[in-house]
Amino acid sequence: MHAFTLAFVAALALSTATRLWLAARQARHVRAHRDAVPESFAGTIPLAAHRKAADYTVVKTRLGAAEVCLSAAVILALTLGGLLQWLADAWAGAAAPGGIAHGVALIASVVALLSALELPLALYRVFVVEERFGFNRMTPRLFVLDLAKQVLISAALGLPLATLVLWLMARMGALWWAWVWLAWTGFNLLVLLIYPTFIAPLFNKFSPLADRALAGRIEALLARCGFRSSGLYVMDGSKRSSHGNAYFTGFGAAKRIVLFDTLLARLAPGEVEAVLAHELGHYKRHHVWKRVLVMFAASFALLWLLGRLIGEPWFYAGLNVETRSTATALLLFVLVTPLFTFFLQPLVSLLSRHHEFEADAYAASHSSAAELVRALVKLYQDNAATLTPDPLHSAFYDSHPPAAARIARLRTPQEAT
């Protein structure tokens, strides 16, 4: 067996086994603590709500394990199973192998295949899991409409991008990877710019906040924090789910503050202010841009690596692909790289949790820590978020600190300033 084939199989086996082991730990740990509310939440979270959160977490974890198995099977089928080579051969009759048209068709067919295979799990997640626990408000008609819009937007943005990337790979010589990185960076910045105004309204209705008292309170918070936005909007998130949230979107003159209607229905004005102060903390501490810069740096390094691999015969042979082209190289790299970088995930999660603590501290210094605690407790209960995650699973995956640690820090004055 080819040496790279052995390395690939080992990486796939190790990452898949680790994911399934972590999922088993999470389910076991949450079930073990199902019948006792943690002491710090005993007065605020009813036992019935805690049990619901445990059951919801276990079901989602099992569904995630099924997704891991499906992903591993698909990667094996596309590579060692010969499916990617079969698709490349199938398109050879319509377009010359190695050409841009052939490459775009191959990429589009792989993306369509992956999306089709993921669709049954998405349907199960929405109409079985979310429905079972009382969160789903999505109708089959709305699901189909959303899916159609997603396909059209993906085609409108993705096909030109794929064409440009393949053209740059073919025409820009040895430094093609640097030109592709510039194109990828520009594309992401463009999406950030146009998303609030042109893409998000295709899926949801955004209305100016009608509650003038709450709007005045939020405007006072924005003034204290030195933040300017292009508007304060309420989004009709309730037409798809009862989960609540708030976020900032866009940059420059296109910055918007968005509140889910489900959030406003559940939280008191002071709690809404505290949640927004937390989101402002992300902005004032430049977390979004820090994460964007990390993403751009990682993509630069990965494209440089692909530039080294694209001419190596063993890269294709080791993954059972005979057609050596820019498109097959790109697809193989996208499929395989996550297997080798999986164990960097805890570092990404650690950075995200650090940012959440910083945003909490900012909120506590510009609003009320007590109000934020009350808001978080309500959100944990309403969203059925487990209060007792497995520590190792949490370290690997959780972008937010565990509830107990987060609230304990907010209740400690010297750490919440």
N, C-alpha and C positions, 0 to 999 in steps of 0.2 A: 504494500500500500504506500502511496505517495506520502512523504513526510508532512507536507502541509495538510493533506487529508486527515492524518492522525491528529495534528494540532487542532484542526477545525472540529473534528468529532469530539475530542477531549473538551474543547471550550464549550461546545453545545451541550454535552452531557453534564459538565460541571455547573454551568450557569442554570440549566433546567432543573437539575437535582437540587441546587441551592434554593431556587425560587420555590419549588414544591416543599422543601423542608421548612423554609421560613413561613409559608402559608399554613403548613400543619402546626407549627409552633403557635402562630397567631390564633388559629381556631381553638387549639387546646387551651391556651392561656385565657382567652376571653370566656370560653365555656366554664373554666374552673372558677372564675370570679363573677359568674352570672348572677348568683343569688345573694350578693352582698354589695350594697352601694359603698364606694370608698368613703372613708370617714370624713374627708374634707367636703364631700358633696351630700352627706347624709341628710342635711336639713333642707336641701334645695332640689334634689333629683329623687323622685319617687322610685320605689323598687320596680314597679311595673315598667316605667320608662327605661330604667337601667337594663332590665331583662330584654326589652324590645331592642335596645341598642346592641346588646350582645348577640341576639339572634340575627339581626340585620348584618352585623359585621361578619359573623360566621358564614352566612349565605353568600355575601359578596366575596369573601375570601375563597370559598369553594369555587365560585364562578371564575375568579381570577386564576385559580389553579387550572381550570379547564382551558382558559385562554392561553396559559403557558404551554400546555400540552399541544394545543392546536398550532401555536406559533412554531414550536419545535418540529412538528410534523411537516408544516408547510415549508420551512427552511430546508429540511432534508429532501423533500420532494423536488423543490426548485433546483437544488444543487446536485447532490449525489444521486437523486432519483431521476435526473435528466430532464425535468419539466422545463427549466429555463432554456436548455438547448433545443427542446422540441418546439417551444414558442418561437425561438429565433429561426429555426428551419421553416416553421409554418408561415412566417412573414416574408421569407426569402422569395416566394413566388410573386409577391406584390411589390416589393422594393428591394433594391440591391443591398445585400448584407454589408454592414459597415457604414452605410450612408445615413444621413440624418433622418430621412423619412422612415427607414427601417428601425432606427434607434428609438425614435419617438413612438412608433407603433408598438415596439417591444416593451418600452417603459409603461405606456398606457395600458397594455394588456396585463402586465404584472400587477399594476396598481388596481385595476378593475377586478382581477382575480382575488387579490388579498381582501379588497372591500367586500366582495360577494361572500367570501368565506367567513368574514367577521359579522355579517349581517344577522345570521340566526342568533348569535350570542347577544347582539345589541337588542334584538327584539325580545329575547328572554329577559334581559336586564330591565328593560322598560316595562313590559307588559306582564311580567311574572314577578320579578323581585321587587321593583318599585311599587307595583300594584299591591302586592301582598302586604307591604308595610305602610300602605296608605300615602305614599309620596307621589305616585304618578297621576298626572292630569292630562297626559298626552293621549290624543285620539289616534286611531289608525290612519285617518285622513291626514292629520297634521304631521304624523311621522313620515308618510309618503311624500308630502309636500316639502318637508325639511330635507328629506333625502334627495329629492329632485333638485332642489336649490343648491345643495352641497355639491352634487355631481356637476351642475352647470358652472358653479363658481370655480370648482377645482379644475374643470376643463379650460375655462376662460383664463385662469391664471397659470395653471400648471403646464399646459401644452406649449404656450409661448416660452415659458421659462425653460422647459426641457429642450426645445428647439435651440434656444440661445446657448444653453450650456453645451450641447453637443457640437454646435457650430464653433464655439470657442475652443473646445477640446481638439477639434480637427484642424483649426486654422492658426492657433496662437503658439505653435511650437512647444518647446520644452517647458515654457513658463505658463502653459495653458491653465494650470491649477490656480495661479495667482489671479488670472483674469476671471476665472469661474468664481473664485472667492469674492471678488469685487461685485460681480453680477448678483451672487447670492446675498451679499450684504445689502446691496441696493434694493433688491426685491423685498427683503424683510422690512427694511425701513419704509418702503412704499406701502406695504400692507399695514404697518403700524399707523401710517398717516391716513389711509383711506378707510380703515376698518370702522371707526366710529360713525362716519358720515354716510358711507355707501354700502357696507356689508352688513353690519349689525342690524340696521333697520329692515333688511329683507326678512329677518327672522322674528323680530320683536318690535313692539310699539314703544316709543320713548316719548313720554309726556313731561312737560315742565312740572316740577313739584308744586302742587296746588295748596298745600298747607303752609300758609304764610308765616305762621308762628314758628314752625319748624324750619322753614326756609330762612327766616331771620336769624334763628339760632345757629344754623349752619354757616350763614354768611359771616356772622361774628367770629366763628371758629376759623374760617378761611382767612379773615383779616388778621387774627392773632398769629396765624401761622405764615402769613405772607404768601398765600397761594391764590392764583388767579386761574379761573377756568372759563370755558366757553359756555357753560351751562350746567344746571343741576336737574337731572332727569330721573323719572320713575319708569322702570321697565316692567312690562307685564309678564314676569317670569311665572306667574301662577297658572298660565295657560298650559305649561308643560310640567311643572313640578311644584310641590309645596316647599321645597328647600329655599332658604333665604340667603341673600348675599348682598354685598356692595363692592364697588370697584371703581378705579379710575381707568380711563382708556384714552389713547391718543397721546400726542405730545405737541409742544409749542402752542400755537393758537387753537389747536383742535382738542385740547384736554377737556374731558367731560367727567363729571361725577355721576355715577349711575347707582340708583338704589332699587333693589327688587321690591315689588309691591308686597310680596310675602314678608319681607323684612320689616317694612313699615307697619304691617298689620300686627306684628308680634311685639315689637320693641317700643318702649316709652321714648319720648323725645330725647331725654338725657342719654339713654342707651344708644340711640341712633347717632348722636353727636360723638359719643366715645368710640363707636365702631368706625365712623368716618375719620376721627382723629388718628386711629390706628392706620387706616389706609393712607392718610396724609403723611404719617411717619415713614411709610415705604417711599413716598415721593421725596420727602425732605432728606432722607438718608440715601437717596439715589439708588435704591435697591433694584429698580427696574433696569436702569442703565448698567448697573454692575452686572446683572445677570445677562443682559444683551451682550456686553463686552466679553463675558466669559464664553457665551455661545459663539460669538464671532472668532474668538481666539481658538476655541476648540475646532471650529469648522476650518480655520486656516491650517491648523496642524494636521487635520485628517485629510484635507485636500492635498497637502504636500505629500503625505504618506501615499495617497492614491497615485500621485504623480510618479512615485518610485515603483509602485506595484504594477502599473498599467502595462508596462512592457515586459513583464516577467512571465514566461510560459508556465512556470510552476503554479502561479496564482490561479490560472484558468484550469490547468490540468488537475490540480488538487481538489477543485470543486466540480469536476466532471463537466466542464464546458469547453467545447471545441471552437466555437465562434469567438475569435478575439476581436472585440470592437470596443469603442468608447462606451456604448450603451451597456454591453454585458459587464464590462469592468465596473461601471457605476452601480449597476444593480447588485452585483456580487458584493461590492464593498459595503453598500447600504445594508444588505442582508447579514453579512458576517461580522462587521465591526462591533455591533452591540454585544455580541457574545464575548468578545475579548475585553470590552470596557465595562462590563456589568459590575465588576467589583469596585469600580470608582463611584458607584451610585451612593454609598454612604457619605462620601465627601460632598456630593451635590446636596443631599438631604441635610447634612450638617450646616452648610452655608445658608440654606433656606430657613432652617430653624433659628439660626443666629439672627437673620434678618427679622423674623417674626418677634423675637425678644426685643430687638431694637425698636420695632414699630410699636410694640406694647409700651415700652418705656417712654417713647415720644408721646403716645396717647395719654399716659398717666401724668405727664408734665404739662400738657396743654388742654386736658379735659379732666375727667374724673376716673380714677382707677377703679373706684367702687362701682360706678356705672358700667365700665367696661367688663368687670367681673360678672355683673348681673346679666349683661347682654350675652357674654360668652356662655354662661350657664344655660340661658334660654336657647341659644343656638345649638349647643351640644345636645340638649334634650329634643328640640324640634327636628334636628337633622339626624337623630339617632346615632350620634358619634360615640364610639366606645370610650369609656373613661379608664379602661384597663387594657391597653394594648400590650402585646408582648414586647419587652424592651428591645430585643434584637431585631425583630421585624420593624419596629418603629425607627430604630437607628438606620436601617437600610432604606426605608421608603418614605417615612413621614416628612412632609414639607413643613408641618407645624409641630411645635413641641407638644408632648402629652398634656392633656388637660390639667392634671394635678400640678405638674411643674410650672405650667404657664400661669395658673391662677395663684399658686403659692408665691411666685415672684411678684405678681401685681399687688399682692397683699403685704409685701415687705417694702416699706417706704423707701429705704435706701437703695433698693434694687429697681424701683419703679420710677425713678426720676432720671 
